[in-house]
Amino acid sequence: MSDPDLSDRRWLHDALARLEADRNRTGETHLLRFPLPRAWGVDLYLKDESVYPTGSLKHRLARSLMVYGLINGWIREGTTVVEASSGSTAVSEAYFAQLLGLPFVAVVPRGTSPTKLALIESYGGRCHMVEDASSVYAEAARLAGELGGHYLDQFTHAAAASEACEAPSVAEVIFGQMSLERFPVPRWIVVGMGTGGTSATIGRYVRRHRQPSSVLAVDPEGSAYYEAWCTGDVTVTTTGSRIEGIGRPRVEPSFTPGVVDRMLRVPDGASVAAMQCLKSVTGNAAGPSTGTNLWGAFHLISEMVRAGERGSVVTLICDRGDRYSESFYDDAWLAKQGIDPTPYSRAIDAFLAGAAPLGSLTDEPAAAVDR
Ligand SMILES: *Cc1c(COP(=O)(O)O)cnc(C)c1O
């Protein structure tokens, strides 16, 4: 093959075929049921994204970002791919870069836990340390430029890449998996927001397909999204969240406030209490952002039961708990962080015993604003 364009195209086709094959192998993740008294007339479902080979919903996103980079001509044979992430996104991207035989560099703040660095490195990724956590984005862009590489940039491209490159989308799959249930069209879908990509995909889908489902976005302490959504001010900055994967110190470009019907601020203690509840009720050990989702779902279900409303609520299991054995699953660590799940655990017990409200423990905007 002497024509350079043709050999480029051959590599591209092979790369896309490998990504498609990964999708074909990993199939669709399960939609589990969370047991609630049938007489309540409300069913709760959990889309278990933690079963992906790289352990989180970022498997889906990383694959879309790779496809997006390939079909836009940004990623070619030998291109170094770069990301600003020390979390689940970098782990999943390292996995896909390895699958395509591409070098991968994660730009991470110094102080990132060795366990996380080891996970990225286990997929052949390299970790590039920066001193100042807020400079990871600029450094990732700079490094990609210097290496002639491609900055995947999850916070800019998450929503667009998922939309363009994932068919069927997570939203379409949820509706398909719900189709034989007692209330097949969810009344509510509950999502947390990191990039905001998942909420955008689901929110757009329900509108585009004229579904009556509403989207509740749950936001942890310290995140900018809640305030931005309440006030309409997207320039707001905050300290950032402790719940890994969700809650951002600034409003990210892929955040799409118009698709969020309602928002709830969830205290970290509540996220942890719900995460612990999931483990004790179902045996599923998930990460804390799953707890945030579950708290939001319980909140809605309590309202529905008390209003005599029947229907289904769907949320996601975002990642596996084993990554948090030395943090969110360690009582001493929680105490050191000042996170106390006790009052929230009590509220959940009362809720599960008789749909008692969780409301007074959670903030919600008093009135809608013009967004
Ligand atoms: C990324 C992430 C989320 C949020 O998903 P987005 O689509 O980025 O908004 C939730 N939980 C975990 C563990 C994540 O890594």
The ligand as an SDF file (V2000), in Angstrom:
LIG
                    3D

 15 15  0  0  0  0  0  0  0  0999 V2000
  -18.3230   10.8110   35.2900 C   0  0  0  0  0  0  0  0  0  0  0  0
  -19.0080   10.2270   36.4150 C   0  0  0  0  0  0  0  0  0  0  0  0
  -20.3320   10.5780   36.7240 C   0  0  0  0  0  0  0  0  0  0  0  0
  -21.1240   11.6230   35.9520 C   0  0  0  0  0  0  0  0  0  0  0  0
  -21.2840   11.3900   34.5600 O   0  0  0  0  0  0  0  0  0  0  0  0
  -21.2100   12.5370   33.4830 P   0  0  0  0  0  0  0  0  0  0  0  0
  -21.7920   11.9460   32.2510 O   0  0  0  0  0  0  0  0  0  0  0  0
  -19.7490   12.8960   33.2830 O   0  0  0  0  0  0  0  0  0  0  0  0
  -21.9690   13.7420   33.9320 O   0  0  0  0  0  0  0  0  0  0  0  0
  -20.9040    9.9720   37.8340 C   0  0  0  0  0  0  0  0  0  0  0  0
  -20.2330    9.0770   38.5910 N   0  0  0  0  0  0  0  0  0  0  0  0
  -18.9620    8.7130   38.3030 C   0  0  0  0  0  0  0  0  0  0  0  0
  -18.2770    7.7210   39.1740 C   0  0  0  0  0  0  0  0  0  0  0  0
  -18.3090    9.2660   37.2070 C   0  0  0  0  0  0  0  0  0  0  0  0
  -17.0520    8.8970   36.9460 O   0  0  0  0  0  0  0  0  0  0  0  0
  1  2  1  0
  2  3  1  0
  2 14  2  0
  3  4  1  0
  3 10  2  0
  4  5  1  0
  5  6  1  0
  6  7  2  0
  6  8  1  0
  6  9  1  0
 10 11  1  0
 11 12  2  0
 12 13  1  0
 12 14  1  0
 14 15  1  0
M  END
$$$$
